[in-house]
Amino acid sequence: MIQQNFIKIYEKSFKTHWELSALSNYKDGETLSYKELAEQIARMHILFNELGIEKGDKIALIGKNHTSWSVIFLATITYGAVIVPILHEFSSESMEHIIDHSDSKCAFINENIWEKLNKSSIKLPVFAIPSFNLLQSSTEKTGEIIDKLDVLFTEKYPNGFNKEDVVYANVGNDEVICLNYTSGTTGFSKGVMLTANNYAGNITYAHTLELLFPGERDLAFLPMAHTYGCAFDFLYALSTGVHVTLLDVIPTPQNLIKAFQEIKPNIIITVPLIFEKIYKKKILPIIKKPIMKVLLSIPGLSNLIYYKIKSSLIKSLGGNFREVIIGGAALGKDIEAFFYKIKFPFTVGYGMTECAPLISYDHHYDFVPTSCGSVLKDIMEARIDSPDPENVSGEIQVRGENVMKGYYKNPEATKAAFTEDGWLKTGDLGLMKGQRLFIKGRIKTMILGSSGQNIYPEEIESKLNNLPYVAESLIIEREHKLAALVYPDFAAMEADGIDKDQLPEIMNDNKGILNKQVANYERISIIEILDVEFEKTPKKSIKRFLYS
């Protein structure tokens, strides 16, 4: 058990950083200081109390990154209730099911999302975010509570809201504070029970890394309803006195670059998709030019070119960050190798929702290519289910402070998730050299070759995705042969004046190039061209189960 009480971290942070800026919305510029954030949390506590919310009750929260979302999340856990953050990208049916399955007592839902839901299936008080207006209630009393909330607040704090008023519920680190429902590549959604200790493990470990300091800036563009963005862009940042700007616009590359240059964050927490797009759209067209290939073959000159590419990239991302942390999925190996070659300050970590989320990490200056960091010292342990963990891949299994309590109302799934001796089965295949992990792929996606070879589709896909006019790909097995499903890069084709009729020939050429780059047993027999994008999870991973 982590000694530091998780909820007390925020009592201390709010008081210590009282006058500093805490949260801002990028689009409308609304900013809350730590004092104002604590005051809004106090207002929500009064509302919860008047509604009869008790310790341990569930509160559902659906919306995009916004100051109002942040207030509800923090108000819920500091009250002693359990937050149920639901990704706004889930289907309406999934949202409705989760609200019901979680036994939530009330819900805060973005007004645009509320309009899409089947209201007859949601039988609890519903409040709008960002306005906090009442959207639905079975009694008039709820509306009356909202109307007199200002009066109730003044009665409770007649001398105004001050630092000494920041006193939160006594929540032990062993208590569940969050139900985080996953929606993964396998198609199953389960309510992960995360304790205060799970978050404390992540946050206290992050403090030892000294990645952020009071008054510094962070740009949160990953969905905070997912544990990755929530733990580090939000909870860690606010525990440190950082000013978090919430990107409340669509995170297109153009919007992100503009926001990076305006905010100039001191750290960038992202997923591979962002950097894969930057590499394919901005860097690859330059280094693939015939003249550039010649120049890059000259040792002294190549170093200068790589330095200029790195400097330009750093400047486009605001020019003020210590490092870029990439997680949530594997980064393409060729892309990773390039960024490492130019000495770009990035690192790749590893985690999962069931660990809230972190399992392994290295600073960028300790990062080893193809790895995903070292197992968190004094926080987590890992082992490989293999007779030779350094050379023969096996399932990565973990235990420690960050590991979930189990799946809500699902004892069968909980039992299946752990080994007989209590280690969490990650479902990932990998190697471990010392304490450093190297992921090979998912157990459920690994393909067994005709001669018994282990084929990892992700490794082939990373090579195929770098070939001309391939936006995304998926390697599957058909009649004991490998096939590639490809969604073309139509935007690049249009820019280059390439007609759709040319695609079959281009992809056939790509097949030949790819098959020269991989082992004989990894060669593909056909490329099938898709007209629509692959369906994805909120982490932007392809839902493989739909295509196998």
N, C-alpha and C positions, 0 to 999 in steps of 0.2 A: 504493500500500500504506500502511495506517495505521501510523505509527511505534510506537505503544503496543502491546506484545504483549498479546493478549487474555487469555491464561491468567494472565499475571503480574498482571493487574488484581485477580484474586481472591486471589492470594498476599498482595498488599499490603493489600487490604481486610480479610481475615480477621485479619491481624496488627494492623492499626490499630484495628479495632473489636472486639478480642478479648472484652471483657467485656459488650458490648452485646447485646441480644436481636436475633436474626436472623430466625427463623421461628417462627410459632405456628399450630397448628390451631385454627380458630374453634370447632369443635364440642367437642373434648375438652380444649382449653386447653393441650395439650402445647407447650412452648416450648424452642427450642434457641438458645443464645447463639452468637456467631460462633466461640467456642472449641469448643463442643460440636458445631457443624456441621462444623468442620474435623476434629475427632476422628472423627466418623462417616464422613467422606470417607476418612480414612486407613484405617479398618477395611475399607472397600470396596476400597481399593487392594490390601490384603493378599489379600482374596478373589479379586480379578481375577488377581493374580499367581499364586496357587495353582492357579487354574483354567486357567492357560496363556494368558490373554488377552494379546494382543500389541498394540503400537501400530498403530492403524488398523483394528483389529477392530471389528465392529458389536455394540452391545448394545441390545436392544429394551426399551422401557419403556411399559407400559400402565396407566393409573390416573388417578384424579381428583386435583385439587390436594391435596397433603398433604406434610408434612415429609419423609416417606420417599421420595416421588417426587422432591423437590428434591435429596435426598442422592444418589440414583442419577444424576440428570442431571449434577450437578456432579462427582461422583466419576468418571464416565465421561470427560468432556472433560478434566479435570485429570490423568487417567491417561495420556491420549494416544489413547484409543479414540474411536469415533464413536457418538454417541447416536442412537437411532431412536425418538423420542417418537411414540406412536401414540394418536390421540384415542380416548378411551373410548366416544365416541358412534358410532364406526364400527361397521359390521355385523361379526359374528363372521367371516364369510367374508373381509372386507377385512383384518381383523387378521391372520388366518392367512396370507393372501397376502403381506402386507407383511413379516411375520417371515421368510417364505421368500425373497421377492424381495430383501430387504435383506442377505441372507447373514449374519444375526445369529448370534453364537456363544453367546449366552445371553440370557435374557429375565427381566425383573422385571414381574410382572403382578398386579394387584389380585385377591384371592382370589375375589371374586364374579364378576369377568369370566372368570377361569380356568374356572369351572364351566360356562360357556356355550360354551367353545371345543371344537373337535374335537381332542382331545389327540393322537390318532394322527398328525395332520398336522404336529405340532410336535416335531421330533426334536432337541432341544437342552436343556441344563439350564434349568429354570424355577424362579425364586424368588418367594415371595409378598411383596407389599407390602400393609400396612405392617410385617409381622412379620419379613420376610427369611428365613422358613423355606423349606426346600427342598420344592418341589412335585413336581418330576420330574427324573430324571437316569438315564442309561443305565448309570452305574457307581456303585458304593458309595463310591468315593473322594470324590465331591462331598459326600456327607453327612458323611464324616469331616472334611472341610475345615471345614464349617460348625460341627461339634461342637468343633473345637479353635481356632476363630477367636480366642476370648478369650486363649488361651495364646500364640498367634502374635503377637497385638497386644502383650502384656506383654513378650514376648521382644524385639520390635523396639523398644519404647519402655520400657526398664526403669526409667527415671527419670520416667515419666509423659509425657504428650503436651504439648509446649510450643510456643511461637511459632516457635522455630527449626526445628521439625520440619515446618513448612508449606513444603515445597519440591515443586513440581509438574513434570510432564514438560515437556520442551523441545518445544513445539508451535509451529511457525511460523504466522504469520498466513495464509499461503497454503494451509495444510492444511485439508481438510474435517474438520469436527468434528460435523456433524449432518446426518442425512437426514430431511427433514421431508416426509411424504407428504400431498399435498393431496387434498381431496375437494370439488371446486367445483361451481358451478351447471351446468357442462357435462357432468358425470358421469365425467370421467376422473381417475384418481389417478396421480400421478407422484412419484417420490422426488427432492425438490429438494436438491441438494448445496450446503450452506451452509458456508462457510469461517470460520475464526476471524476473518479480516479483515472478513467481512460483519457479524458481530456486533460487532466492534471499531468499525466505522463507526457503527453505531447507538448503541452505549454511549458512545463518546467524544463524539459529537454531543449526546447527552442531557445529558452533564456540562456542556456549555457553556450549557445552558438554565437551570441552577440551579433545577430543579423540586423537588428533594428534598435534605435534609441529614441528617448522621449523627444517629441517635436518633429520627428522625421515623417516622411510621406510614403504612403502605400496606395496603389491603385488596385482595387478589387474588381476583377472582371470575370472570374470564375463564379459559377452559381454558389452562393453561400449556403444553400440548402443541401449541398453535397459536403461531406466531411472534409475534403481537401481544402477547398476555399474557406470553409467555415473555421477550421482549426488555425490556419496560418494567416490568411488575409484579414480575418476578423478577430477571433479570440486571442491569438498571440499578439497581434498588433495592438489591440486595446489594453491588454495586460501590461504593455510596455510604454504607453503614453504616446502612441503614434497617431498621426492624422490620416484616417482612411477615407479615400475618395471612392465612392461606389459608382461603378460605371452602369448607369441606368439607361444605356442605349445599346443597340445591337452590336456585339463585339466583332464587327468586321475588321479586317486588317487595316483599312483606311481609318476607321474610328479609333482603333487601338493606337495606331501610330500618332494620330493627332492628340489623343489623351496622354500618351507617354510624354510627348514633347511639352505639353502644358503642365502636367503634374510633376514630372521629373521624379518618379518614385525611387526610393533608396534600395528597393528589392523588387524583383519581378517573379511572381509565382504563376506558373502557366502549365499548359498541357502541350504535348508534342505537336498537335495539329497547327498551332500558331507558327512554330518555328519551321515546320515542314513547308508551310505556305510561303514563308519569307524566303526560304532556301530555293524553292522551285520557281517562284515568281521573280525574285530580285537577284539572286546570286547565280543560280545555274545558267541562265541565259548569257551571263557575262563570261563565266569561266569555260563555257562550251564553245566559244568562238574560236575558230582556227588560229588566229593570231595570238589569242590569249593562251591557248594550249602551248604554243611555242615559247611565249614569254615565261610561263610558269615552269617550263623545263629548265630555266636558267636559275641556279641556286640563289644567288644574291638578289636577283630581280624578283624572284618568286616571293621571297620574304617581304619585300617592300609592297608587293601587290596584296599579299595576304594581310599585311598590317593596315593598308588603306581600306580594305574590305571590312576588317574588324572595326576600325575607327568609325567608318560610315554607319555601320550597323548599330554600334553603341550610341552614336549621336542620334540616330532615328528613334531609339528607345528611351530618349530623355537624357542620356549621358551622365546619369547620377547614381546608378545602381551598383551595389557591391557584387551581386551575382544574380543569375537567372536560375531558378529552381524548376525543373521540369518533372512532372509526375502525372499519375492518372493512367498512363499507358506507356508502351515502349516507344522510344524515339528510333526512327529508321537508322540503321547502322551506318550507311553511307553519309547521311546527314550529320550524325553524331561525329563521325571521323573527321568531317570537314571542319566543323566548329572547333573540334579539339586541335586540329592542325593550325588554325589561325589564332589559337590561344584565346578564344572567346571565353569570358568568365561564366561558365554554366556548369550545372551538375544535374544528375538524374537520380531521383529518390524512388523509393518503393513503399507502397502501403496499400491498405484496403479499408473499406468502410468499417469492417469488423474490428479494426484496430484504431479507429478514430483520428487519423488513418495511418500514422507513420510506423514503419518497421525498420527501414534502413536509410542512411543518408551519409554523404561526405561533403565537406566544403569543396568548392570548385577547384581549389589548388591541390586537393587530395584525390580528386576524381580519377578513376581508372576507366578508360573506354570499354564499352560493352557491359560495365557493371551497373548496379543501381545502389551503390553505397554500402556502408558498413552497418551491421546491426547495431541499434541504439545501445550504447554502453550503459549498463546499470538499469536499463528500462525494459529491454526486450532480449529474448534469446531466440535463436533459429537453429534448425537442423534440416538436413536433407535426407529424405527416405530413400537411401541408396547405399549399396555396399562400398562405393568409392565416391564420396560426396564432392571431391575436387575434380573428378574426371568423368563420372557417370551421372547424368542428370536424374533427379528424382523430385518428388513433391517437396516444396518448401513448407515446413511446419514451424509454427511460432508459439511462444508463450511469453507472458510478462504483463506489465502494468497496463498496456494499451489494449489488451484483448477483451472483447465484449463479454457481457454477461450471458448472452444467448439471443435467440430469436423470440420475439413476443408471441405468446400463445401458440408456440410451435415447438414442443419438446422433441418431436421426431427429427426436425431439421437441426435443432441444437445438438442433439446426440450425434447425428451424422457428421456435424462440422468438426467434431473433436476426435482425437485418437483415444484409445483405451487408457493411455497414461496422461491424458489431459492437454495435448498440444493441439492448437488450431490448425486445421488443414486448409491451406490457402488456395489449393487448386492450381497453383502455378508450378511449373517444372523449372528447376534451376540447379546450379552448382554453388558451392560455398568454399572459398579459398581464404583461410584464416577466418575473419569475421565479415568478409566482403561477399555480397551476393551477386550472382550472374543469372539472370532469368533467360530461359530458353523458349518458353511459351506456356500456354494453358494446357492442362492435362486433357481437357475435353476437345481441344482443337488439334492436338498432335495426331498425325496420320502415320500409321504403321506401313512402311513400304513393303513391296512384294517379297523382298529378301530379308525382312525384319529390321530395316533401318528406321530410326525415329526421324520423321520429317516434321519440321516446325514451320507451319504456313507463314507465320509472321516474318520470318527471315527472308523468305522468297518474296513476299509482298513488298518488303522495304526496298528491294532491288527493282522490282517491277514498277513501283510508284515513281521511280526516278527516270523512267524512260519516257520518250516523247508522247505528249498528249494523254498521259495516264493521270487522272485525278485521284482515283482510289481503286483498290483491287482486293480481291478475296480469292484465296487458293482453296479449292475443295477437291474431294475425291469422287471420281465418277468411273464406274466399271474398272476399278483397280488402277486408274490412271489419274494424273493430276490435271485439273482444269483451272483456268483463271477467269474469274468474272471481273470485268473492268468497266468502271464508269469514266468516260473520257473527260478531258479538260476542255470543254466546249468553248470556254472564254479564251483560252490560249489559241485554239484552232481559229476562232473568229479573228483574233488579232493578227494571226499569221496568214489569213486568207485561205485556210484549209477547208475544203468541202467535206461534208459528212460521207460522201461516196468514197473518199480516199481512206476512210478509217480502217476497213478490212485489211488493206495492204500495209498500212502503218502498223497495225497491231500484229500482223504476221511477221513484219520485220522485228518488232519488239520481242516477239516470241523467240526468234533466232538469237537475238542479242542476249536475252535473259538466259537461255539454255546453255550459252557459252560461259555464263558467270556462275552457274550452280553445279552441284554434283550431279552425276548421271541420274541418280535416283530421285533428284529434285526437279528434273526437267518436266515442263508442262506440255500437254498434248494439244491444247487448244486455248484460244482466248475468245471468250464470249463477251460481246459488247452490250452494256445496259444503257437504256435511254433515261433512266431516273436514278437519282442518288440512292445509295444504300441506306436503309433505315438504321438509326443510331440510338445509343443510350445517351443520357444527359452528359456523360463524359466524352461524347463524340466517338465512342468505339462502335464499330459495326455490330449489329445484332446478328451474329453468325448463325444462330439457330434457325433463322428465317430462310437461310440459303443452302443449308447442308442437306 
